[in-house]
Amino acid sequence: MHNGKRLAAARKRRKITAKSLAELCELSPVTITRLEADQNAADPATIERIAEALGYPFDYFTLPDPPALSAQQVSFRSLTNMSAKEREAAFAAGGAGVEMFRWAEELYELPALDLPDLRADAEYSPESAAVALRAHWQLGDRPIPAVLKLFEAKGIRILGLSEDTKNVDAFSFWMDDVPYMFLNSFKSAERNLFDACHELGHLAMHRHGTMGGGREAENEANAFASAFLMPQSDIMAHVPRFIDIKVILRLKRRWKVSAMALAYRLRQLGMLTEWQHRTLCIQLGKLGYRSDEPEGIDRETSVVWSQILADLWSKRETKESIAKAIKLPLDEVDGLIRGLLAQEQPADNRLAAMEAKPALRLVK
């Protein structure tokens, strides 16, 4: 017996319409629609044709319902530019990511959650929420040396996205009291880290039913990310009174942010006038800093997934083991950790790499 929700999830993940899938399988669009609604029972041969057309394992379509996400549950970094097809594909990726982590949790003891509730509608503004979270995590006001490593250590489940578009650059959600964060490596490393802190703001401030809260919530998450990465006290201590483009390009590396983000933070804190800020942005744009980050920082990687894969490699297993375990195509598993790993090491160095780091504990 097939699962219609699985069929719909796989189709949406591949970003094709029911009509297009029907043409690929030489079926009628009505048949696909009825199969997705579980109004018709499909024979194995039909599911084989659909599985082949979508590039999914046959067994995927026989599993129980996938984790379901809704627009109210998910925070998207750039919802206004996103098409419905892109949004549905991201929802499907989110569900697959939850299943991938559930697989990991059965084998490994992952870090416990340590993320306080800092709702923006309570006593916290975005700025004070960022200060409070830094205090809770005992970070002081210094720059954070490894942002993704910190988030993972605090129990946030981080995965990547294979979407080759800036329209889906990051999103996050809570499911079963577990926070998930998905990051697209399409942008620069600096902007990727800002996206991660933006999503952290949503997870901390908008947990209770307001993840999809529109422009106000997005502005709050942006303000949180700016304050979390660039604490006011540290800015005041290291930014000189006279600020020019050389100062921006030198100090942006201290906080691992884009040049534009640092300039905006300085304007926000009253250290630049509106005219000075506009002038600096024009200069930065001419140098290519509006859409990219020339001579940027190295991209941060996932400690959790690096260690999981190192453990698999030590047993002569690969990402295919994950794909087979959760009945996903290998390209989907690869997409969920793309951009979160350093370039793969030669096989004879993988075990040594694993032993060089504290390994995740296996679940007994």
ABEGO torsion letter per residue (X at the ends): XBBAAAAAAAAAAAGBBAAAAAAAAGBBAAAAAAAAAGABBBBAAAAAAAAAAAGBBAAAAABBBBBBBBAAABBBABAAABBAAAAAAAAAAAAAAAAAAAAAAAABBBBBBBBBBBBAABABBAAAAAAAAAAAAGAEABBBABAAAAAAAAGBBBBBBABBBAABABBBBBBGGBBBBBBBAABBAAAAAAAAAAAAAAAAAAABGAAAAEAAAAAAAAAAAAAAABBAAAAAAABBABBBAAAAAAAAAAAGBBAAAAAAAAAAAGABBAAAAAAAAAAAAAAGAAABBBGBBBBBBBAAAAAAAAAAAAAGBBAAAAAAAAGBBAAAAAAAABGABBBBBBAAAAAAAAAABBBBBBBX
